[in-house]
Amino acid sequence: MGRRGNLLGLAVLSYLSGRPMHPYELSRTMRDNDDARSIKFSHGSLYMVFGQLAKAGLIVEQETTREGQRPERTVYALTDAGRTELQEWMRELVADPGHEYPRFVAALSLIGALHPDEVVELLHERRRRLSARQAEIRTLIDDTVAAGTHPLFLVEEDYRLALLEADQAFTTRFIDRIDNDWGRQWAAFHHDMEERQA
């Protein structure tokens, strides 16, 4: 596994720091905790990551059990090296903002391919969808806290909400710039491009 390249590996190390588990149990726990909102995983990818972590010496087989007619299940435990890796990886992720490649940033870098009138329509639609997501997350946070969960365990949702709010503010500002300043020049550029292609 590339050094700290797979966030599913981080999730496995984190859950195993609590107690030993077999992959199926950990998969069920991740689904129960709705971890798919933060980390992409499938049953198959989880088993593959368990194998990679074991090969790297970060987890170790503790026991193999069988219940009734079910297939054997191997329980894995975190090693000392795995605990060290988990802590170092977490420190790195929290402190270093890194460089990510969001889809919207890619679209913005190539936005001139669309006419400004269409872009404004699309941005209005984006704002509507951002508002809907913000409402969903606020409801999730409120309902979960009301059910007795400490807000600390929803901090990733609070971060998502902050990102959506920043996206909303940027999108509104971008629409205003197109409407009040950039749109005329952008439309002229688009017209010239179309004429050259004709």
C-alpha positions as CSV (number, residue, x, y, z in Angstrom):
1,M,0.0,0.0,0.0
2,G,1.4,3.4,-0.9
3,R,2.4,5.2,2.2
4,R,-0.7,6.6,3.8
5,G,-2.4,6.7,0.4
6,N,-5.6,4.9,1.3
7,L,-7.9,6.5,3.9
8,L,-9.7,3.2,4.4
9,G,-6.4,1.9,5.9
10,L,-6.6,4.8,8.4
11,A,-10.2,3.8,9.3
12,V,-9.2,0.2,9.9
13,L,-6.3,1.2,12.1
14,S,-8.5,3.6,14.0
15,Y,-11.3,1.0,14.7
16,L,-8.8,-1.7,15.6
17,S,-7.2,0.7,18.1
18,G,-10.5,0.2,20.1
19,R,-10.6,-3.6,19.9
20,P,-9.7,-6.5,17.7
21,M,-12.3,-7.2,14.9
22,H,-12.7,-9.3,11.8
23,P,-13.2,-7.5,8.5
24,Y,-16.9,-8.2,8.2
25,E,-17.6,-6.9,11.7
26,L,-15.6,-3.7,11.0
27,S,-17.4,-3.3,7.7
28,R,-20.8,-3.5,9.5
29,T,-19.5,-1.0,12.2
30,M,-18.5,1.5,9.5
31,R,-21.8,1.2,7.8
32,D,-23.7,1.6,11.2
33,N,-21.6,4.8,11.8
34,D,-22.3,6.1,8.3
35,D,-18.5,6.3,7.5
36,A,-19.2,6.1,3.8
37,R,-20.0,9.8,4.0
38,S,-16.3,10.4,4.7
39,I,-14.4,7.3,3.4
40,K,-15.1,5.4,0.2
41,F,-15.2,1.6,0.9
42,S,-16.8,-1.6,-0.2
43,H,-16.7,-5.1,1.4
44,G,-14.1,-6.2,-1.1
45,S,-11.8,-3.1,-0.7
46,L,-11.9,-3.6,3.0
47,Y,-10.7,-7.1,2.8
48,M,-7.9,-6.0,0.5
49,V,-6.8,-3.3,2.9
50,F,-6.8,-5.7,5.8
51,G,-4.4,-7.9,3.7
52,Q,-2.1,-4.9,2.9
53,L,-2.0,-3.7,6.5
54,A,-1.2,-7.3,7.7
55,K,1.6,-7.5,5.1
56,A,3.0,-4.2,6.3
57,G,3.0,-5.5,10.0
58,L,0.5,-2.8,11.1
59,I,-2.1,-5.4,12.1
60,V,-1.8,-9.1,13.0
61,E,-4.1,-12.1,13.0
62,Q,-5.3,-12.8,16.5
63,E,-7.6,-15.7,16.1
64,T,-9.8,-17.5,13.6
65,T,-13.4,-18.3,14.6
66,R,-16.4,-20.1,13.1
67,E,-20.0,-19.8,14.1
68,G,-22.3,-22.6,13.0
69,Q,-22.4,-23.0,9.2
70,R,-20.8,-19.5,8.6
71,P,-17.3,-19.3,7.0
72,E,-14.3,-18.9,9.2
73,R,-13.6,-15.3,10.3
74,T,-10.1,-14.1,11.1
75,V,-10.0,-11.5,13.9
76,Y,-7.2,-8.9,13.6
77,A,-5.5,-6.8,16.2
78,L,-3.5,-3.6,15.9
79,T,0.3,-4.0,16.4
80,D,2.5,-1.4,18.2
81,A,3.8,-0.4,14.7
82,G,0.1,0.0,13.6
83,R,-0.7,2.2,16.6
84,T,2.4,4.4,15.9
85,E,1.4,4.6,12.2
86,L,-2.2,5.6,13.1
87,Q,-1.0,8.4,15.4
88,E,1.5,9.8,12.9
89,W,-0.9,9.5,10.0
90,M,-3.6,11.4,12.0
91,R,-1.1,14.1,13.0
92,E,-0.2,14.6,9.4
93,L,-3.8,14.8,8.1
94,V,-4.8,17.3,10.8
95,A,-1.8,19.6,10.5
96,D,-1.1,19.5,6.8
97,P,-3.8,20.9,4.4
98,G,-2.2,19.0,1.5
99,H,-3.4,19.5,-2.1
100,E,-6.6,18.0,-3.2
101,Y,-8.3,18.0,-6.6
102,P,-12.0,18.8,-6.2
103,R,-14.2,18.5,-9.2
104,F,-15.5,22.0,-9.0
105,V,-12.0,23.5,-9.0
106,A,-11.3,21.5,-12.2
107,A,-14.5,22.9,-13.7
108,L,-13.6,26.5,-12.7
109,S,-10.2,26.2,-14.3
110,L,-11.9,25.4,-17.6
111,I,-15.1,27.5,-17.2
112,G,-14.5,29.6,-20.3
113,A,-15.7,26.6,-22.4
114,L,-19.3,27.6,-21.4
115,H,-21.2,30.8,-22.3
116,P,-21.5,33.1,-19.2
117,D,-25.4,33.0,-19.4
118,E,-25.3,29.3,-19.1
119,V,-22.7,29.4,-16.3
120,V,-25.0,31.8,-14.3
121,E,-27.9,29.4,-14.7
122,L,-25.7,26.5,-13.5
123,L,-24.4,28.4,-10.6
124,H,-28.0,29.2,-9.5
125,E,-28.7,25.5,-9.6
126,R,-25.5,24.9,-7.6
127,R,-26.6,27.3,-4.9
128,R,-30.0,25.5,-4.6
129,R,-28.3,22.2,-4.2
130,L,-25.8,23.6,-1.7
131,S,-28.7,25.0,0.3
132,A,-30.4,21.6,0.3
133,R,-27.2,19.8,1.5
134,Q,-26.7,22.4,4.2
135,A,-30.2,21.8,5.5
136,E,-29.7,18.0,5.4
137,I,-26.5,18.3,7.5
138,R,-28.0,20.8,10.0
139,T,-30.9,18.3,10.5
140,L,-28.5,15.4,10.9
141,I,-26.4,17.3,13.5
142,D,-29.5,18.5,15.4
143,D,-31.2,15.1,15.5
144,T,-28.0,13.2,16.4
145,V,-27.1,15.7,19.2
146,A,-30.7,15.6,20.5
147,A,-30.4,11.8,20.6
148,G,-27.5,12.2,23.1
149,T,-24.4,12.1,20.9
150,H,-21.7,14.6,21.9
151,P,-21.0,17.2,19.1
152,L,-17.4,16.1,19.0
153,F,-18.4,12.9,17.2
154,L,-20.0,15.0,14.5
155,V,-17.1,17.4,13.9
156,E,-16.7,16.2,10.4
157,E,-20.3,17.2,9.6
158,D,-19.6,20.6,11.1
159,Y,-16.6,20.9,8.8
160,R,-18.7,19.8,5.8
161,L,-21.2,22.5,6.7
162,A,-18.4,25.1,6.8
163,L,-17.2,24.0,3.4
164,L,-20.7,24.2,2.0
165,E,-21.1,27.7,3.5
166,A,-17.8,28.8,1.9
167,D,-18.9,27.3,-1.4
168,Q,-22.2,29.1,-1.2
169,A,-20.5,32.4,-0.5
170,F,-18.1,31.9,-3.4
171,T,-20.8,30.9,-5.8
172,T,-22.9,34.0,-5.0
173,R,-19.8,36.2,-5.4
174,F,-19.0,34.5,-8.8
175,I,-22.6,35.1,-10.0
176,D,-22.4,38.8,-9.0
177,R,-19.0,39.2,-10.9
178,I,-20.4,37.7,-14.1
179,D,-23.6,39.8,-13.9
180,N,-21.9,43.1,-13.1
181,D,-18.4,42.9,-14.5
182,W,-17.1,39.9,-16.3
183,G,-20.1,38.7,-18.3
184,R,-19.9,41.2,-21.2
185,Q,-16.2,40.5,-21.9
186,W,-16.7,36.8,-21.4
187,A,-19.6,36.7,-23.9
188,A,-17.6,38.7,-26.4
189,F,-14.7,36.2,-26.0
190,H,-17.2,33.3,-26.5
191,H,-18.6,35.0,-29.6
192,D,-15.1,35.4,-31.1
193,M,-14.3,31.8,-30.5
194,E,-17.5,30.6,-32.2
195,E,-16.8,32.8,-35.2
196,R,-13.3,31.4,-35.5
197,Q,-14.7,27.9,-35.5
198,A,-17.4,28.6,-38.0
